[in-house]
Amino acid sequence: MSARQPLHPGALLTIDLGAICDNWRALKARLAAADCAAVVKADAYGLGALKVAPALYRAGCRHFFVAHVDEAIALRPALHPDATVYVLHGPLPGAEPEFVVHDLVPVLNSLPQLTAWRELACKLDRQLPAILQVDTGMARLGLSPQELDVVTDDREQLRGLDLRFVMSHLASAEDQANPANRAQLERFRAALARLPVTRASLANSSGVFLGADYHFDLARPGAALYGVAPVAGAPNPMRPVIRLQGRVIQTRIIEAGTPVGYGHSWIATRHSRIATVAVGYADGYLRSLSNRGYVQFDVIRLPVVGKVSMDTILIDVTALGDDTIREGSLIDIAGPDLGVDELAAHAGTIGYEILTSLGNRYARAYLGG
Ligand SMILES: *Cc1c(COP(=O)(O)O)cnc(C)c1O
C-alpha cells in the first residue's frame, strides 16, 4: 500500500488530506441524522488508505469500508479499535476466521456467506457482527429476491448474528433523474420491512445528493471524498484533492510537417515547440488521452499531441514564450483548475478510473490532515 518514494521522480503527486476531511464533513453535514462512513477500498481510490483513513478518523469518521479482506487486514492496525472496518466482498470460503482474528465486519452478500458466518458464530458460541446486503437492482452483490425469501421465511438464518446494518447499493445515483433510483429505494424499503433490523445503509457519494429518503442510518461515500463530482451535469461541490505535476525532460523546435510520436498520429501544422513530459500510460495517464488531453502551465492550457507513450507524453508548448518551459519545468497534469472529472471526460472514462489508475512512480506528498 505505501509505495516507496522514488528518488528521482518524473512527477509529483500532492494529496490534500485536509480537503478529503473537509469533503467528509461537507457530506456529513448534508446527512442530518445519518452517520457518514468512508469508503477506502483500492487504497483509498489510489490516494493511500494508510494516510487517508487515519486522517478521516481524526475528523470523526468511525466506519470504514474496503473491498477485500487483505485491504482490511492492512488497514485495521492503522485505526483505533473503536473504528469499524467492513469488507464489502465478505469472506471467501474458508476465510471467515480471519475476520474474527482481525476484528473485521463482513458484508454478507449471499446465502453461502451467511451460512458460513452463522456456523462460525455457532461454533465459537458468540454473536458475530455483520452487514447483510440485499440486491435491489444491480445484480452484482447481495441477496437475490429468492435468497431474501429464504432468510425471511426462516429467522433461524440470522441466529447468532449481530446484524449492524442491512445495506444495498445504487446503480445510477449520479443520474438524479433516473427512475431506477426510486425503484431501488422502494425495493430496499420493502426488504427492510421484512427483516428484523432497524439500521440501514444505501447511499454512496451520489446517493447522499438524492435527498433524505436515501440517507437511512449510514451513508457510504467514496469518490466524493476524493474530489470527484457526485452529481452528473451539476457544479462540483467537493474540494479538489489532488495535484499532479509532470516534469519536462526535453524540449525541441520542429518545422511544419514534422510527425510526432508513435504512429505519427500528429503532424505539426506550423513551426512548433514540443515538450516531452515524464508521465505516460504506465503512470495512469490513459492512452485514450492521445491527441485529446490537455495539461496546464500557469493559466495556459496546452494540448497533448501524438500518442501517449508508456513513460512520456508530448505537449505542444508553442503558445508559451521560448524559454518558459525548459528541462526540469513542472507542468500541471491534474489539479484544482484541471480536475479529475475533466481529465476523465477527455479520456472517455470516469474520475474513479483516473484516480485508481494513478501509478506508483510519483513522489507523493501529503498536505494537512
Ligand atoms: C465503492 C462503493 C461505495 C462508494 O461509492 P462511491 O460512488 O465512490 O461513493 C459504496 N458502496 C459500495 C457497495 C461500493 O462498492
The ligand as an ORCA input file, in Angstrom:
! r2SCAN-3c Opt
* xyz 0 1
  C     -17.450      1.607     -3.989
  C     -18.704      1.513     -3.182
  C     -19.210      2.636     -2.499
  C     -18.650      4.030     -2.683
  O     -19.127      4.508     -3.906
  P     -18.801      5.998     -4.434
  O     -19.606      6.107     -5.667
  O     -17.332      6.029     -4.691
  O     -19.213      6.948     -3.372
  C     -20.296      2.466     -1.657
  N     -20.881      1.254     -1.518
  C     -20.443      0.155     -2.187
  C     -21.147     -1.124     -2.010
  C     -19.362      0.256     -3.050
  O     -18.947     -0.812     -3.733
*
